[in-house]
């Protein structure tokens, strides 16, 4: 009974979820290039070296973040984002231990799960993909 009252808001709640995931992933990428200011200081001391692994990660995060945020090719972007989070976890966090709360990998795990949800549900009813293509791409 209580859940039925919230059923009418599922399109709005999914839109908010998609926009927030996209926005936060975009911020995660911009942070690598010290474009985002965090607590009054630059988030990164310097931009990563051109074509380094960190540079590619930042570019992927920016592109995927924008695509998910506006709802354009969302499933494909979510797949790329999920794969990147697997690589980030295995390459950066797992060598420090398997527990994400102890190795600093909880954000990678959280983004991975969010991208799995986006991969399963797509862009949703309100997305640029639906406006331009009149359907979802994948």
C-alpha positions, 0 to 999 in steps of 0.5 A: 500500500505505501509503496503504491503511493510512491509508484507514480514518482518512479520516472522522476526518481530515476531521472534524478538518479541518472542526472546525479550519477552523471554529474558526480562522475563528470566531477570525478573526471574534472577533478583529475584535471584540477578543474574542480575546486575542492575545499578551497584548494585544487583537487589535483596538484597538477594535470595528469601527463598527456595520454597517461592512464590517469589522463585516459581515465579522466577523459572517459569519466568526463565523456561518460559523465556528460552522456549519462547526465544528458541521457545520450547513449546512456547504456553504452556510456554506462557499460564503459563507465562500469568497465572503467570502475572494474579496472580502477578497482583491480588496478588501484584499490585491490592491491591494498586489500580486497575490502573496499572500505579499507582500500578506498575503493568504495566509490569505484564499487558504488559507481560500478553498481550505479552503472549496472542499474543504468545499463539495465534501465537505459536513459529513461523517459526523459532524456536527450536520446528520446528527444533526438532518436525518439527511442533508446539507442541500445 
